[in-house]
Structure formats: C-alpha cells, structure tokens
Amino acid sequence: MPNKVTFSQIVKQEVASEVTFSIQRRKALLSAYLRINGVITFKNKDTFIKLKTDNSKIARYIYTSLKNIYGEDSFALTFEKKRSKKTLYLVESCKNTDEILEDLGVDYFEGKIPKDIAYNDETISGYIAGAFLAGGSINSPKTTNYHLEICVSSENYARWLTKLFGKYHKLDLEPKFIKRRDKYVIYFKKSDQISNFLILIGAPETCMEFEGERVKRDFINSQNRLDNFELANMTKASLVGKKQAKEIKYIDDVLGIHNLHNTKKELLCYLRMENKELSLGELADLMSEELGILITKSNVNHLFRSLHDLYIKLQGVKR
C-alpha cells in the first residue's frame, strides 16, 4: 500500500515544480539546501558533497538546477533502496566542489548567511524556500494545531536564518526560535504567518488549500485571510504568466510569432510577453478592445492550450 502524501510533501513538490525563477533566486535556494542538507566527504585530497532526500521530485529539482548552473557533468543523481523499501535519492558532486560551494556562499563552519546570496526580497524568498525544502515541515491544515518549522543543526546559523525573515519586505513574518534536543528550530504557530510563509516560498496553490481549510473550520473570515487568498491568486497568475511567456518566446525563436497565421494567437502572444502578470480575464478584455469583438476568458484559455501544444510539438521537432 503506497504511503500517503503529507501536506509537507505537497508544499515542497509545488516549490520544486517552478522553473521560471531567476538564476539568482535559484542560487539562493541551492545555497540554503546545501548548507542544511549537504554532507562533505574527502577523497584523494578532493572535496565532494552528497545530498540525500526521499522525495524524487526534490532530488530531480536540485540536481537539474545544479546541473544547469554548473554544467552537465558537475553532479550525478542516483538512488538506493533501503530494507524498509524506502528509496533514498542521492545528488553527489563529481568535480569543482570547492568552487561551487564558494559560488553559493556555503560555509559549514560559519553561521552567517552571505549578503551576496540573500540580498533582496527575491533572493531572500529563494533562500528560505531552500531551507524549507531541506529541513522544513508543516502540519496538515485539517488539524487544529497550526505548526510550520525549519530544523537545523547549528545554533548560530539558526539565529541568522531567523533574522533573515525580518529583511523580507513584502510580507510580515516573525518566527519563533527554540532548541529541541540537539537541533534548533525556527517555527510559526499563527495561521496567518503560515499563509504568508507559503506565499513567500512560492507555494500559492497550497496556500489557497491551507486558507480554504481555515475558512471551512472558522466562521469568522478575517480581512487578512481574504488578502492572502487574493495575493495567492495573484502570485499563481504571475507564475502561470511567466511560464506562458517563456513558451511563447520559444515559439517565436523557433517559428516566429508572425508565422502563426492566426490574428488572435499572434495578438495574445504579444500581449502576454508584454504583460506577464495579467489574468486570463484581463487579457480577454485587452483583446476585445484591440480586435473590436468579444473575446471571453474561455477563448483566451483555449488559445493558450493551443500555443502550449505547439510549444510541445516544436520541442519534439528540435530534438
């Protein structure tokens, strides 16, 4: 019988499914992940780093990100079966480990978080997302006990990570800090803080699920809750818009938008590349005004599906 997917795993898989983030944000994410989850080994005076996870999606995301930034042969992805039938996925460095760790600002003896790695809202959110992927967990929103935490092994590093939340300007986040046996834990208990955290790390869909469960259980629906729903929707629309714009750019590079020979598709392509944040409804309104005919949200969605199918087809041809 397959193991039930936990809410923590759902959150992490959403974070590990986003591929449109900038290199700077992804480096910040990798920096935190390697700092918390990395194990250093030495062989013939060479340094190597090993990362372990039981989540195949996280392993693939970390491996692909490292490979894309540092080269095809810089890391290897393998797996091993345990007697418990549990599979562990291993991401291991193959070369240039010292240079990679230096570039990512990873120092296992120094607790400070490098200013050139996490220096603005985008990179700070990436760093915290990486920390959650490596050492985080969250209770199911269906329980009455709201709890989200990130667990690390160094007290000094934990204190620096706690301070990092205060440097994020878009959302108010004030974590607590405790020692639990030989670990140090940064945690949130308030549901609105947990919602803010999910938005910060790039998990708008699970934030909406979390808020939905809160609405079901609580009769009083605060303005902050509604704001989080709206912000999650906006964040989701922005991520979808960036992904669509990326696919359209690929179509333009390979085929050329002007060769689509479809007025609606061509107009939608140009509008989306210029307005990555707009919702389908807002794009429909712009198209209606430009073409002088009624374009519905459903029409726009259908056009995007058609463009996505073309994108997939062109990728196959290019290979």
Backbone torsions as a table, in degrees:
resi	resn	phi	psi	omega
1	MET	NA	124.6	-176.5
2	PRO	-66.1	147.1	178.6
3	ASN	-67.7	143.5	178.8
4	LYS	-71.7	135.4	178.6
5	VAL	-74.3	125.7	-178.9
6	THR	-82.5	164.6	178.2
7	PHE	-64.5	-35.7	176.2
8	SER	-58.0	-44.4	-179.7
9	GLN	-65.2	-37.6	178.8
10	ILE	-63.1	-44.2	178.2
11	VAL	-61.3	-48.5	-177.3
12	LYS	-64.0	-38.3	179.4
13	GLN	-67.2	-33.8	176.1
14	GLU	-66.8	-44.4	178.2
15	VAL	-61.3	-38.8	-176.4
16	ALA	-83.8	7.9	178.6
17	SER	-104.1	-8.0	-175.5
18	GLU	-88.1	125.0	-176.6
19	VAL	-116.9	3.8	-176.0
20	THR	-96.8	0.4	180.0
21	PHE	-66.1	154.4	-179.3
22	SER	-69.6	162.6	177.1
23	ILE	-60.0	-39.9	-178.4
24	GLN	-63.0	-42.3	179.4
25	ARG	-68.7	-40.1	-178.8
26	ARG	-68.1	-35.7	176.4
27	LYS	-63.9	-40.6	178.3
28	ALA	-62.1	-42.7	177.7
29	LEU	-60.9	-46.5	179.9
30	LEU	-64.1	-37.7	179.7
31	SER	-58.4	-47.8	179.7
32	ALA	-67.5	-41.7	-177.7
33	TYR	-62.9	-45.1	179.3
34	LEU	-67.8	-36.8	-179.5
35	ARG	-63.5	-38.3	-175.6
36	ILE	-89.7	-39.3	-170.3
37	ASN	-105.9	-5.5	-174.7
38	GLY	-82.7	143.2	174.6
39	VAL	-122.1	123.8	-178.0
40	ILE	-90.8	136.5	172.9
41	THR	-131.1	160.0	-179.1
42	PHE	-126.9	137.1	178.9
43	LYS	-147.4	122.8	-179.4
44	ASN	51.0	45.8	179.0
45	LYS	67.7	4.3	176.4
46	ASP	-99.0	148.9	-179.6
47	THR	-100.4	139.8	176.3
48	PHE	-134.6	153.2	177.5
49	ILE	-125.6	139.8	-179.3
50	LYS	-124.4	134.9	178.4
51	LEU	-121.4	133.0	-179.8
52	LYS	-121.8	142.0	173.9
53	THR	-155.3	151.6	175.5
54	ASP	-96.3	6.7	179.9
55	ASN	-105.7	111.6	-175.5
56	SER	-63.9	-34.3	-178.5
57	LYS	-68.1	-41.8	177.9
58	ILE	-65.3	-43.2	179.4
59	ALA	-58.6	-46.2	-179.7
60	ARG	-64.4	-40.0	-179.3
61	TYR	-65.2	-47.0	179.9
62	ILE	-64.4	-45.4	-179.8
63	TYR	-61.5	-47.4	-178.6
64	THR	-63.8	-41.6	179.9
65	SER	-63.4	-45.9	178.7
66	LEU	-63.5	-42.8	-179.4
67	LYS	-64.3	-42.4	-178.7
68	ASN	-65.3	-34.7	-177.7
69	ILE	-84.5	-39.9	-170.9
70	TYR	-112.5	5.9	173.9
71	GLY	109.6	153.1	-175.2
72	GLU	-58.4	-38.8	-173.6
73	ASP	-101.0	19.0	-178.0
74	SER	-82.9	-28.6	-178.1
75	PHE	-138.6	155.1	176.4
76	ALA	-124.3	147.1	178.6
77	LEU	-116.2	121.3	177.8
78	THR	-134.4	179.0	176.2
79	PHE	-147.6	158.9	177.6
80	GLU	-139.5	142.2	179.0
81	LYS	-91.4	135.2	176.0
82	LYS	-97.2	163.1	178.5
83	ARG	-61.6	-26.0	178.9
84	SER	-77.3	6.3	-177.2
85	LYS	70.6	8.7	177.2
86	LYS	-84.4	139.4	179.7
87	THR	-101.9	128.8	175.3
88	LEU	-105.9	132.0	179.4
89	TYR	-102.5	133.2	-175.1
90	LEU	-117.4	128.8	172.6
91	VAL	-113.0	117.1	-174.2
92	GLU	-125.7	138.4	177.4
93	SER	-73.0	147.3	179.6
94	CYS	-109.3	-28.0	-178.4
95	LYS	-163.6	166.7	174.2
96	ASN	54.6	32.3	-176.9
97	THR	-60.1	-45.4	-178.3
98	ASP	-60.5	-42.8	180.0
99	GLU	-65.1	-39.3	-179.9
100	ILE	-66.9	-44.8	179.2
101	LEU	-62.7	-39.0	178.1
102	GLU	-66.1	-42.7	-180.0
103	ASP	-63.7	-34.1	179.8
104	LEU	-88.9	-2.0	178.2
105	GLY	68.7	30.3	-178.4
106	VAL	-92.7	119.8	178.2
107	ASP	-135.2	112.4	-175.2
108	TYR	-77.2	-8.0	178.8
109	PHE	-104.2	-13.5	-177.8
110	GLU	-111.3	129.1	-176.3
111	GLY	-81.1	-19.0	-175.1
112	LYS	-67.1	149.1	174.5
113	ILE	-96.9	121.6	-174.7
114	PRO	-58.5	134.9	-179.4
115	LYS	-67.7	-25.5	-179.4
116	ASP	-85.6	0.3	175.5
117	ILE	-102.9	-46.5	178.9
118	ALA	-120.3	93.1	-171.0
119	TYR	-128.9	-7.3	174.7
120	ASN	-147.3	179.2	-175.1
121	ASP	-57.9	-39.8	-177.8
122	GLU	-65.0	-48.6	-177.8
123	THR	-75.2	-31.1	176.0
124	ILE	-64.8	-43.4	178.4
125	SER	-63.4	-37.6	177.4
126	GLY	-64.4	-43.1	-179.2
127	TYR	-62.9	-45.4	-179.3
128	ILE	-67.2	-35.6	176.1
129	ALA	-61.7	-42.2	177.9
130	GLY	-64.2	-38.3	178.0
131	ALA	-64.2	-38.9	179.1
132	PHE	-68.9	-41.2	177.6
133	LEU	-59.2	-37.1	-175.0
134	ALA	-82.6	-40.2	-172.8
135	GLY	-139.5	21.4	-174.6
136	GLY	-103.2	160.2	173.2
137	SER	-155.6	157.2	180.0
138	ILE	-145.6	138.2	176.4
139	ASN	-68.9	153.5	174.3
140	SER	-61.8	138.6	178.1
141	PRO	-67.3	-10.7	179.0
142	LYS	-78.7	-13.0	175.7
143	THR	-86.1	161.8	179.7
144	THR	-85.7	-10.7	-177.8
145	ASN	-99.2	99.0	177.3
146	TYR	-75.1	128.1	179.4
147	HIS	-160.2	128.8	173.9
148	LEU	-134.6	137.1	-178.0
149	GLU	-146.5	159.2	169.4
150	ILE	-126.8	125.3	-175.0
151	CYS	-109.8	128.7	179.1
152	VAL	-132.8	169.1	-174.2
153	SER	-99.7	-13.2	-176.6
154	SER	-110.0	127.6	-179.8
155	GLU	-65.6	-44.7	-178.3
156	ASN	-62.3	-44.3	178.7
157	TYR	-63.5	-40.3	179.2
158	ALA	-61.0	-39.4	179.8
159	ARG	-68.2	-39.2	177.6
160	TRP	-66.3	-39.0	178.4
161	LEU	-65.4	-38.3	177.3
162	THR	-61.9	-43.0	180.0
163	LYS	-66.1	-29.1	-176.7
164	LEU	-60.8	-32.7	179.6
165	PHE	-60.2	-36.2	-179.2
166	GLY	-68.0	-16.0	-180.0
167	LYS	-90.3	-4.8	177.9
168	TYR	-85.7	124.1	-169.4
169	HIS	-92.7	-25.4	-171.5
170	LYS	-73.8	-29.4	-177.2
171	LEU	-134.8	151.9	179.7
172	ASP	-89.4	117.3	-179.6
173	LEU	-136.1	123.0	-178.6
174	GLU	-131.7	85.6	-178.1
175	PRO	-74.3	157.4	171.5
176	LYS	-95.5	165.4	-175.5
177	PHE	-140.1	127.4	178.5
178	ILE	-141.9	163.5	170.4
179	LYS	-101.7	133.2	178.8
180	ARG	-127.9	105.1	-173.0
181	ARG	55.4	-119.3	-178.1
182	ASP	-99.9	16.3	-179.5
183	LYS	-118.6	163.3	178.2
184	TYR	-122.5	130.9	-168.2
185	VAL	-122.4	126.0	171.1
186	ILE	-99.9	125.7	-171.9
187	TYR	-143.5	161.9	174.6
188	PHE	-127.1	140.7	176.2
189	LYS	-116.1	-24.8	-177.4
190	LYS	-80.9	134.0	-174.7
191	SER	-64.4	-36.3	-179.5
192	ASP	-69.3	-31.7	176.3
193	GLN	-68.6	-37.9	178.0
194	ILE	-65.8	-39.9	176.1
195	SER	-60.4	-45.7	178.1
196	ASN	-59.8	-40.5	179.8
197	PHE	-62.1	-44.7	-178.5
198	LEU	-62.9	-37.3	176.8
199	ILE	-67.6	-42.7	-178.8
200	LEU	-57.7	-44.4	-174.0
201	ILE	-82.7	-2.2	177.9
202	GLY	89.7	40.4	178.5
203	ALA	-125.3	62.3	-176.6
204	PRO	-65.4	-33.7	-178.2
205	GLU	-67.9	-45.0	178.3
206	THR	-71.2	-26.9	173.4
207	CYS	-63.1	-42.9	179.0
208	MET	-64.7	-38.7	176.3
209	GLU	-64.4	-43.3	178.4
210	PHE	-60.2	-46.9	179.6
211	GLU	-65.3	-37.4	179.3
212	GLY	-61.0	-41.4	177.8
213	GLU	-66.2	-36.1	177.1
214	ARG	-63.6	-41.9	-179.0
215	VAL	-64.6	-40.0	179.5
216	LYS	-61.7	-41.0	-174.2
217	ARG	-85.8	-32.6	-175.7
218	ASP	-103.5	132.8	179.3
219	PHE	-79.5	-30.8	-179.7
220	ILE	-90.2	116.4	-175.9
221	ASN	-104.3	101.2	-173.8
222	SER	-71.9	159.9	178.6
223	GLN	-62.6	-35.2	179.0
224	ASN	-61.6	-35.9	178.9
225	ARG	-64.9	-43.8	178.4
226	LEU	-65.0	-38.9	177.9
227	ASP	-61.3	-39.5	179.5
228	ASN	-66.4	-38.1	176.0
229	PHE	-60.5	-46.4	-178.3
230	GLU	-65.1	-43.2	-179.4
231	LEU	-65.8	-38.0	177.6
232	ALA	-64.1	-41.4	177.8
233	ASN	-62.3	-43.6	-180.0
234	MET	-64.3	-41.8	179.5
235	THR	-64.0	-42.8	178.8
236	LYS	-61.8	-44.9	179.9
237	ALA	-61.8	-38.2	179.6
238	SER	-65.5	-42.6	179.6
239	LEU	-65.5	-41.8	178.1
240	VAL	-63.9	-41.9	179.8
241	GLY	-61.3	-41.6	179.4
242	LYS	-65.4	-39.3	179.3
243	LYS	-66.0	-42.8	179.0
244	GLN	-64.2	-41.0	179.5
245	ALA	-63.9	-37.5	178.2
246	LYS	-63.6	-42.1	179.5
247	GLU	-67.8	-39.3	179.5
248	ILE	-64.9	-40.3	177.9
249	LYS	-61.1	-39.0	178.7
250	TYR	-64.0	-44.0	177.7
251	ILE	-59.9	-42.8	-179.2
252	ASP	-64.6	-41.6	-179.3
253	ASP	-66.1	-39.4	-174.9
254	VAL	-85.4	-43.8	-172.6
255	LEU	-112.4	-38.2	-174.3
256	GLY	96.2	121.7	-178.5
257	ILE	-58.3	-35.2	-178.3
258	HIS	-66.0	-14.6	179.7
259	ASN	-93.8	7.7	177.6
260	LEU	-72.8	-25.2	178.7
261	HIS	54.2	40.6	177.5
262	ASN	-147.6	110.7	-173.6
263	THR	-56.3	-43.9	-177.4
264	LYS	-66.3	-44.1	-179.8
265	LYS	-64.8	-42.7	-179.6
266	GLU	-62.0	-45.5	179.7
267	LEU	-63.1	-44.1	-179.8
268	LEU	-61.4	-40.1	178.6
269	CYS	-59.2	-48.4	-179.1
270	TYR	-65.9	-40.5	-179.9
271	LEU	-64.6	-41.6	-178.3
272	ARG	-68.7	-40.0	-179.9
273	MET	-65.9	-28.5	179.1
274	GLU	-88.8	-18.9	-174.7
275	ASN	-137.4	76.9	-175.8
276	LYS	-71.8	-18.7	-174.3
277	GLU	-90.9	-13.2	-172.7
278	LEU	-72.1	146.0	176.3
279	SER	-78.7	171.0	178.5
280	LEU	-62.0	-38.3	179.4
281	GLY	-64.5	-40.1	179.5
282	GLU	-68.7	-37.5	176.1
283	LEU	-65.4	-38.6	178.4
284	ALA	-61.8	-40.9	178.8
285	ASP	-63.8	-43.0	179.0
286	LEU	-63.5	-41.8	-179.9
287	MET	-67.0	-39.4	178.4
288	SER	-61.3	-42.5	179.9
289	GLU	-67.3	-40.5	-177.3
290	GLU	-70.8	-40.5	-174.9
291	LEU	-92.6	-15.5	-180.0
292	GLY	75.6	16.2	176.0
293	ILE	-132.7	163.9	-178.6
294	LEU	-78.2	120.8	174.2
295	ILE	-115.8	123.8	-177.4
296	THR	-94.4	166.1	175.5
297	LYS	-59.1	-37.3	178.7
298	SER	-64.9	-39.2	177.0
299	ASN	-60.5	-45.0	-179.2
300	VAL	-63.0	-43.2	179.0
301	ASN	-61.0	-41.5	178.6
302	HIS	-63.4	-41.6	179.0
303	LEU	-64.3	-40.0	178.9
304	PHE	-65.9	-36.8	177.8
305	ARG	-63.7	-41.2	179.1
306	SER	-63.9	-41.4	178.3
307	LEU	-66.3	-38.2	178.4
308	HIS	-64.3	-41.8	177.7
309	ASP	-61.0	-40.0	177.9
310	LEU	-65.1	-41.4	178.3
311	TYR	-58.3	-47.3	178.7
312	ILE	-61.4	-42.9	-178.8
313	LYS	-64.2	-43.9	-179.6
314	LEU	-66.5	-34.6	176.1
315	GLN	-61.8	-41.6	178.9
316	GLY	-64.1	-39.4	179.7
317	VAL	-67.1	-40.3	-176.3
318	LYS	-67.8	-35.5	177.4
319	ARG	-63.5	NA	NA
